[in-house]
Amino acid sequence: MAEPVRLVDWSKGIDNRSPDNRLQEGFARDIVNLDPGATMSSRVGYERVVETEDCRAIMSLGKQILFVDGDQLKVLENGAVRTLATVAGAGPVAHCVHNEELFISTANAMLRYDGRTLRDWGVPDVRYHPTIDVTNTTDNGRRLFAMTYVNQYGEEGGCTPPGSAPDGEYTFDIGYIPPGCRARIYVSPVNAKTLYLQREIHSPGTYTVTRPVDDSAPLETVNHWCPRPGSLMASSGGVILMADDKAVFFTDPMSPHLVRYDRAFFQYPARVNMLLSGLHGVYVSADKCYKLMGVGGNEPRQDTVLDYPAVDGTGTTTTTGQAVWVTRYGMANESTDPREGVSETSNAFYLGEHEHGASSVVEHNGRRRLVATAKRTGDQTGLAAADFFEAEVIRP
């Protein structure tokens, strides 16, 4: 008669792919709300910090916790809650920390927060250049002209391609300047393509530029635009990346208020459902999982790392900066060694198809765990149960 053996080590986790009578040592058939290890321990619980009515997003900057409750953007600091702004009451909320500042995208507002001040992220675009009246024209040729807006922080916005006029004296009719901004007028030398700053305007009115001259301040924001709302965000290599449906756009290096939407993007055959910055690149999930490298440099490129997508919403980073996410085959993990790429934790576990989920790295009793939850694709079975404990006996 076989002698019973007590098994206390399920440190390898779940194996739901092998037959019931072929589980290898260290595996369990299923584990619910327990952390596997040399001994089983209950998964760490949670503590209510603040009560909300409709919490739609949560983010952090330093020791501050920001969250969107309905249409209110609020901040929690030192146990006190205060409202920062009113935002759209529906739609996606995306965010990332970039250069120690929190950037936030909502359906109707692009915001940035440095821990003290909340302000607009971006500068109004100039879609139409001002009308001009040309006098004392010459036969020398033509000049280009354009206008931009500059906010109180010295950030200059983008504009549509310049207009053209005969050489002469120009009178500009500036009918509108956005609140908190000033306007800059640029004009090129005769028959040249580079425009230079001529005047800076603080209020609407009529302004004359007499015989524009070459200067040391060229116009550099033609065809650059204010960032538009996105569903996901990440920071890497001095730029902010934003996902919008099947495309990922990225800002100018060191200029997060400007985007070249006609050039600075990656396109995918399916909706992007993960945008995650890791140790060695930015990971994108669409029809497959990709890694972007060199974003913000002269030669951005991408590689395929997995031939299937992540479960929507499960991407996160560890305390050491590694990118991790959940796929239908379990957890995908970025290696600390760039030569090893992305690996999956186990060939014994199959999660299955899920619509969406969430994940986070939890530290408890000196151990770090990736804790994930996901909603299975399709309707929930009528046999589903809650608050149960299940144990199994494996006969030798």
Rosetta blueprint (number, residue, H / E / L):
1 M L
2 A L
3 E L
4 P L
5 V L
6 R L
7 L L
8 V L
9 D L
10 W L
11 S L
12 K L
13 G E
14 I E
15 D L
16 N L
17 R L
18 S L
19 P L
20 D H
21 N H
22 R H
23 L L
24 Q L
25 E L
26 G L
27 F E
28 A E
29 R L
30 D L
31 I L
32 V L
33 N L
34 L E
35 D E
36 P L
37 G L
38 A L
39 T L
40 M L
41 S E
42 S E
43 R L
44 V L
45 G L
46 Y L
47 E L
48 R L
49 V L
50 V L
51 E L
52 T L
53 E L
54 D L
55 C E
56 R E
57 A E
58 I E
59 M E
60 S E
61 L E
62 G L
63 K L
64 Q E
65 I E
66 L E
67 F E
68 V E
69 D E
70 G L
71 D L
72 Q E
73 L E
74 K E
75 V E
76 L E
77 E E
78 N L
79 G L
80 A E
81 V E
82 R E
83 T E
84 L E
85 A E
86 T E
87 V L
88 A L
89 G L
90 A L
91 G L
92 P L
93 V L
94 A E
95 H E
96 C E
97 V E
98 H E
99 N L
100 E L
101 E E
102 L E
103 F E
104 I E
105 S E
106 T L
107 A L
108 N L
109 A L
110 M E
111 L E
112 R E
113 Y E
114 D L
115 G L
116 R L
117 T L
118 L E
119 R E
120 D E
121 W L
122 G L
123 V L
124 P L
125 D L
126 V E
127 R L
128 Y L
129 H L
130 P L
131 T E
132 I E
133 D E
134 V E
135 T E
136 N L
137 T L
138 T L
139 D L
140 N L
141 G L
142 R E
143 R E
144 L E
145 F E
146 A E
147 M E
148 T E
149 Y E
150 V E
151 N E
152 Q L
153 Y L
154 G L
155 E L
156 E E
157 G L
158 G L
159 C E
160 T L
161 P L
162 P L
163 G E
164 S E
165 A E
166 P E
167 D L
168 G L
169 E E
170 Y E
171 T E
172 F E
173 D E
174 I E
175 G L
176 Y L
177 I L
178 P L
179 P L
180 G L
181 C E
182 R E
183 A E
184 R E
185 I E
186 Y E
187 V E
188 S L
189 P L
190 V L
191 N L
192 A L
193 K L
194 T L
195 L L
196 Y E
197 L E
198 Q E
199 R E
200 E E
201 I E
202 H L
203 S L
204 P L
205 G E
206 T E
207 Y E
208 T E
209 V E
210 T L
211 R L
212 P L
213 V L
214 D L
215 D L
216 S L
217 A L
218 P E
219 L L
220 E L
221 T L
222 V E
223 N L
224 H L
225 W E
226 C L
227 P L
228 R L
229 P L
230 G L
231 S L
232 L E
233 M E
234 A E
235 S E
236 S E
237 G L
238 G L
239 V E
240 I E
241 L E
242 M E
243 A E
244 D E
245 D L
246 K L
247 A E
248 V E
249 F E
250 F E
251 T E
252 D E
253 P L
254 M L
255 S E
256 P E
257 H E
258 L E
259 V E
260 R L
261 Y L
262 D L
263 R L
264 A L
265 F E
266 F E
267 Q E
268 Y L
269 P L
270 A L
271 R L
272 V L
273 N L
274 M E
275 L E
276 L E
277 S E
278 G L
279 L L
280 H L
281 G L
282 V E
283 Y E
284 V E
285 S E
286 A L
287 D L
288 K L
289 C E
290 Y E
291 K E
292 L E
293 M E
294 G L
295 V L
296 G L
297 G L
298 N L
299 E L
300 P L
301 R E
302 Q E
303 D E
304 T E
305 V E
306 L E
307 D L
308 Y L
309 P L
310 A L
311 V L
312 D L
313 G L
314 T L
315 G L
316 T E
317 T E
318 T L
319 T L
320 T L
321 G L
322 Q L
323 A E
324 V E
325 W E
326 V E
327 T E
328 R L
329 Y L
330 G E
331 M E
332 A E
333 N E
334 E E
335 S L
336 T L
337 D L
338 P L
339 R L
340 E L
341 G L
342 V E
343 S E
344 E E
345 T L
346 S L
347 N L
348 A L
349 F L
350 Y L
351 L L
352 G L
353 E L
354 H E
355 E E
356 H E
357 G E
358 A E
359 S E
360 S E
361 V E
362 V E
363 E E
364 H E
365 N L
366 G L
367 R E
368 R E
369 R E
370 L E
371 V E
372 A E
373 T E
374 A E
375 K E
376 R E
377 T L
378 G L
379 D L
380 Q L
381 T L
382 G L
383 L L
384 A L
385 A L
386 A L
387 D L
388 F L
389 F L
390 E L
391 A L
392 E L
393 V L
394 I L
395 R L
396 P L
